[in-house]
Amino acid sequence: MLPNDHGSPDSNRLQWARRLLELCRQIETGSERSRVGKEVSEAWLILNAALTRYLKGHAGRMPWVTREDIEDLAARKSLDLLRAIELGDWATGGRRPEEVAAYLSTVARNGLLDLSRQARRRVRPRNPDRPEWDVGSVERKGRMSAASRLDPPDVRVERREFAQALVRCTEALKPRARTIWFFRIFYGMPSKQIATHPEIDLKPNHIDVILQRVRTRIRDCMEKQGFSPTEMPPGTFVELWKVFRSRGAMPDEVCHALDR
Amino acid sequence: MHLTDDDCLNLILGLLEPAAEAELLQHASECPDCEHRLQETAAAQEVLRATRVLHRDSGGRLCMDSRHLQPTAEPWIIRLARSLWRPVIRYPLAGAAAALILLWILLPSEPLVPGGPARVALPDFDPASYLRGEGAAAGDSAFVRGVAAYRDRDMGRAIAELRRARLEGAAELQRRVFLGSALAWQEEYEEAVAVLEPLPFEYEIHEPFHAPAWWTLYLALRETGRRAAADSLLDIFTAEGGELADWAHAERRARASEH
């Protein structure tokens, strides 16, 4: 259990909801209505992430819901909620983090029910191969689960060494090139999406060229360190995310960009 | 202790104390399912940032749009070309280009690679140095006038005077060298071959007349269609080295490019 100075263990898990409440207070009292401020942007990201999480949970019972449905619903509902905060329609004053979480869960469930009502009017093909509990990438989920949690210590050490070698190889890259590679390899983002990301802002064909070069450099670098090209073993994502993408690891300008 | 969805949210939003964050990440690095959960949460946030953008409309109301690729500013020359690329300009330009291509195909073309020199003049010299004894005493004025006319590039007069001259020995060889060169200059190649071909180029014609005169013989052979003789001369030039070899190489490259 994490250290807690704010009450129950549940509320400690709901740090994001506590932060959202703080932001809501700042937005309600703020007078900035001419541009999208830092608080609004951050609240938007939190709302979207939280709604996505609840939508995925509820969608487990609705196998026809696609990932695109969830992304779309989360984006729309988070915008509605932001507007409600600004207009004072969603009074968050005096609310506890658990209440915020419960409310967002309800919003997510209602959103899915609305979607379900609309879906009944349309004929949706059902994909028999899609497991009902999975709304993510089937291939990736399968690959990750294939790794046993009971791997012996030497295998775990080997994996850690692989991850650390990869960190060393990617450290030599320019930050933007590294981010492009990271988005493609770990988030599976297509070139067009990477191109429009605010940290990147390039043309898709330029992205492809950079990716090609980066892959070659990383492959050469890994081979020099005695690792042959292989699939990323478990633990690699965490090692790289920790070093390059966690908020504590990113330079100030990127953190500011995150909030914009 | 596995990561919950809340943990993942707190992690990617950077809301945890360093010790708590390290503890969760340590677990995630050893637990593939938890790592996958964190990865998906982080990916969803980056996809949102990449695909959607918040802004305000003119009334200050929050709106959300899809992100689109920003059109990059083109250089002015490209914009100018694009603005001029209209049918009224495009079709005449295309017609002119087609006509040029047709002309290029139909007209006999010069070889793209330059060959050896098409004409090499003999250097100036003093005929008196060759006219000794009887010839010098007689002054063989025809030879002297012929060389002077050659120097003035009056090739018709040079040919007439040099034909009239009667000499012996080295002076006779020199007369024939000048006569052959003047004939080739006048494009009388058959006669140039007749005059130059018997000359002992290998051992009795010396520089600075040796290379220009021998090359002139090659040109005359080539222009009169004696390809085999001309080609064998090129082989000799190549073996000879120096200026002649350079010209021979250039000539072969030009021929190759023609084919």
Chai-1 contact restraints between the chains, C-beta under 6 A:
chainA,res_idxA,chainB,res_idxB,connection_type,confidence,min_distance_angstrom,max_distance_angstrom,comment,restraint_id
A,L2,B,A20,contact,1.0,0.0,6.0,A-B,restraint_1
A,R13,B,D6,contact,1.0,0.0,6.0,A-B,restraint_2
A,L14,B,D6,contact,1.0,0.0,6.0,A-B,restraint_3
A,Q15,B,N10,contact,1.0,0.0,6.0,A-B,restraint_4
A,Q15,B,L15,contact,1.0,0.0,6.0,A-B,restraint_5
A,W16,B,L9,contact,1.0,0.0,6.0,A-B,restraint_6
A,W16,B,N10,contact,1.0,0.0,6.0,A-B,restraint_7
A,W16,B,L13,contact,1.0,0.0,6.0,A-B,restraint_8
A,W16,B,L15,contact,1.0,0.0,6.0,A-B,restraint_9
A,R19,B,L15,contact,1.0,0.0,6.0,A-B,restraint_10
A,R33,B,G60,contact,1.0,0.0,6.0,A-B,restraint_11
A,V36,B,L54,contact,1.0,0.0,6.0,A-B,restraint_12
A,W44,B,L54,contact,1.0,0.0,6.0,A-B,restraint_13
A,N48,B,L48,contact,1.0,0.0,6.0,A-B,restraint_14
A,A49,B,L9,contact,1.0,0.0,6.0,A-B,restraint_15
A,A49,B,Q45,contact,1.0,0.0,6.0,A-B,restraint_16
A,T52,B,A44,contact,1.0,0.0,6.0,A-B,restraint_17
A,R53,B,D5,contact,1.0,0.0,6.0,A-B,restraint_18
A,A75,B,R52,contact,1.0,0.0,6.0,A-B,restraint_19
A,L79,B,M64,contact,1.0,0.0,6.0,A-B,restraint_20
A,L82,B,L62,contact,1.0,0.0,6.0,A-B,restraint_21
A,R83,B,L62,contact,1.0,0.0,6.0,A-B,restraint_22
A,G136,B,E40,contact,1.0,0.0,6.0,A-B,restraint_23
A,M144,B,P32,contact,1.0,0.0,6.0,A-B,restraint_24
A,M144,B,H36,contact,1.0,0.0,6.0,A-B,restraint_25
A,A147,B,P32,contact,1.0,0.0,6.0,A-B,restraint_26
A,Y187,B,A43,contact,1.0,0.0,6.0,A-B,restraint_27
A,Y187,B,E46,contact,1.0,0.0,6.0,A-B,restraint_28
A,Q193,B,A50,contact,1.0,0.0,6.0,A-B,restraint_29
A,A195,B,L69,contact,1.0,0.0,6.0,A-B,restraint_30
A,T196,B,A50,contact,1.0,0.0,6.0,A-B,restraint_31
A,T196,B,R67,contact,1.0,0.0,6.0,A-B,restraint_32
A,T196,B,L69,contact,1.0,0.0,6.0,A-B,restraint_33
A,H197,B,A50,contact,1.0,0.0,6.0,A-B,restraint_34
A,P234,B,P32,contact,1.0,0.0,6.0,A-B,restraint_35
A,P234,B,E35,contact,1.0,0.0,6.0,A-B,restraint_36
A,G235,B,S29,contact,1.0,0.0,6.0,A-B,restraint_37
A,F237,B,E35,contact,1.0,0.0,6.0,A-B,restraint_38
A,F237,B,Q39,contact,1.0,0.0,6.0,A-B,restraint_39
A,V238,B,L25,contact,1.0,0.0,6.0,A-B,restraint_40
A,V238,B,A28,contact,1.0,0.0,6.0,A-B,restraint_41
A,V238,B,S29,contact,1.0,0.0,6.0,A-B,restraint_42
A,V238,B,E35,contact,1.0,0.0,6.0,A-B,restraint_43
A,K242,B,L25,contact,1.0,0.0,6.0,A-B,restraint_44
A,R247,B,G14,contact,1.0,0.0,6.0,A-B,restraint_45
